[in-house]
Amino acid sequence: MEVSIIPIGNSKGLRLSKDLLERYNIKDKVEIILEKGRIILKPISQPRKGWDKAFAKMHKEGDDHLLMNDVFEDENFDEWE
């Protein structure tokens, strides 16, 4: 695929098609990797983005309790000694 370099203010950039952005799940940022005479654009994934705010909201609303006990009644801790 061939794309043109376009002026952006005092810099230059690439324009990527909507299809290409969707196919490779490119959102707002990419990582640029320079390797063996090549420029590689790698999508930056942030799967846990916003979790800190969601957890703070859950805590504020009292909705951050365990759904099940973390220790079961029939557990035997002697085998771990």
Secondary structure, DSSP 8 states (H G I E B T S, - for coil): ----EEEETTEEEE---HHHHHHTT--S-EEEEEETTEEEEEE---TTTTHHHHHHHHHHTT----SS-SS-TT--GGGG-
